[in-house]
Amino acid sequence: METLVQYFTNNIGTDKIWTAFLLLAIYYILKKEPFKVFAHFSDKKEKEHELAKALLESEKLGKEANEFLREHLEKMAFRRYYGIHADPEMRSALLKFYKKHQRQLGWHDLRRSYGNIKLVGTKVTAQLRWFDHALRWMVSGMCYVIGAYALFVMVYAILVVGTANKVQFFALTAAALVLLLATMFFSSMNWAYHSTRRVMSIAAKESE
């Protein structure tokens, strides 16, 4: 750590300032050990899963308790493999729907659109509200504006600033890259919308 601080101090006024910031950021992230938090919750869920499985296999519980544990394990397994927390009827309907239309959509579409999916009898259907349409266009417009501004900043940094002022050049370039990453992040908010549209289209054809 002392070496990093010394490097940062020595280069705070030079064009290597961004390298110093990057090294400090990497050190801070590694120091916090964020993966241990995820490992803790993962181990906890795994222990709960093993306990439920052991209780079910012991055959020491009553019929209702065994049915509850079996449903719990099936729900956990479905969520683990498909990323969807669903009841038995919905699980069965989703599996049939996917098996029938797997060439037209993937589980990622069902996962993203699950909040808009519902059952009509035993058939899968989906619905978009006016709010979903408004949010889609708002997000798209924001992405276009931010993306265009990021490209403008990058072009300005390359053509106008150039290498005459390295600190300003790297600052503008870094800002443009951050804006482009933000654009990609915001555009992902529309994935659920497009997946829901795909499910709606397939369900409509199926009901014809």
N, C-alpha and C positions, 0 to 999 in steps of 0.2 A: 504493500500500500504506500509506503514512504517513497518508493521509486516512482510510482504513478503520480503522486503529489508533486514530486520534484520535477518530473517531466512536464506536468501541467503548468507549473510555475515558470519554468524556463521558456516555455513556448507560448505563453499567454499573449504575447504581443507579436507573434509571427504567423506565417501562413499555415503552421502546423497546429493551430488552435483547435481545428475540427477533429483532428486525430486524437488530441488530448481529451476532448469531450467524449469522443466515442469510447476510448479506453476506460475512462471513468464510469461511463454508463454501463459498459459490459461488466466491469468489476462490481458495481452496485447490484446488478441483477443477479450475478452469480453468488454474491455474498448473502443475499436474502434467501437463496435456495428455494425458489417457488415450487419446484417439482415435489418437494417433500409434503407440501400441503395437499396436492392432488393425490399423491401416493397414500396419504393417511386416509382420505375419504374412500379411495378405491379399495384399500385393505378392509375398511370397515364394512363396505357393502359386500365384499367377498365373504367375510366372516358371517354376516347375516344370511347370505345365500347358502353357505355350507351348513349353518345351524338348522335352517328350514328344511334342507334336504335330509339331514340326519334325523330330524324329528319325523319326517314323512316315512323314511325307510325303517324306523324303529317299530312302527305299527302299534305304538303304545297309546296313541291318541284316538279320540272318537271319530265317527264318520264325518261329522261337520267340521271338526278341526283339520282332518286330513284333506277334505275338499278345499278348505280355505288355504292350506299350505300349498296344495297342488296348483290352485289358481294363482297364488302369489309367485310361485316359481315359474309358471308359464308366462306370467306377465313380465317378470324380470328378464326371462330369457328373450322374449319378444322385443323388449326395450333394448336389451344389450345388442342384439343382432340387427334390428331394424331401426332403432332410435325412436320408437313410437310407444307411448304409454296408452294402451287401449284395453277395453273390456273384451270378454270372449267373443261377443257378437261382432264387434268391430274388427277384431283380429281375423276372424274367419272371413268376413267380407273383403277386407283388404288383401288377404292372401289369394282369394278367388279372383278379385279384380286384377291384381298384378299378374297372376298366372295367365289370365285371358288376354291381357294387353301389354305384356312385357316387352314387345317389340316397339311399342309406341311411347312408353314411359319407363322410368326407373324408380327404385325405392327412394331416391333422393327427391323425386317429385312428390311422392306421397308423404314423405317426411316434412318437406317444406310447406306443403299445402294442408297439412293435417288439421290445423286450426280452423280451416274453412270447409272441411269435409264433414258430412253427416250421412246417416243411413236413412233411406226411405224404404221401409220394410227390411229387406236383406240386401238391397242394392246400394252401392256407393254413389254419392253425388256430392257436388261442391257448389258453393255460392259465394259471390263477391258482393260486398256492400258498396254503397256510393262512396263511403270513406276510403275503401281500398283503391278505387279508381282515382280519387283525388290525390291520395298519397303517392300512387304510382307516378302520376304526371308531375307532382311536386318534386319528388326525388329525381326523376329524369331531368327536369329542368335545372335543378341545382347541380347535378352532375355535369351537365353540358357547360354551365357557367363556370364552375370551378375548374373543369378540365381545360376550357379555353383560356382562362386566366393563367393556369399553370404553364401552358404552352407559351403564352405571351411572355411570362417571366423568364422562361428558359431561353427563348429566342433573344430577349433583351440582354440577358446575361452573356450570351455567346457573341452577339453581333455588336452590342454597344459597349458593355463593360470589358469583355475580353479578358486578357491576362494582365492588363494594366494595373488592376486592383484585385489581387488574388483573394483577399479576405471577402470583399464584396461579391466577387464572382462565385466563390464557394458558398457564401451565404444565400445568394439568390438561387443557385442551382439546388441547394439542399431544400430551400423553401418550395421550389417547384416540384421536386420529387415527393415531398410530404403532401402537397396538394393533390398530386396524381394518385398517391396511395389513399388519400381521403376520398377521392372520386371513386376508386375501386371499392372501398368500404361501403360508401353510401349506395352504390349501384347494387350491392348484394342485398339491400333491403327490398329490391324488386323481385328477387328470385322466387319468393313465396307467391307473389302475384302471378308470375308467368307459369309456375307449376300448377297453380289452381286453375288457370285458364286451360291448361292442357288436360287436367282431370275433368273439367266441365265439358270440354269438347268431346272427349272419349265417352263420358257418361251419357251425353246427349245422343250420340250415335248409337249407343247400346240400347237406349230406350225407344229408338225409332222402330 
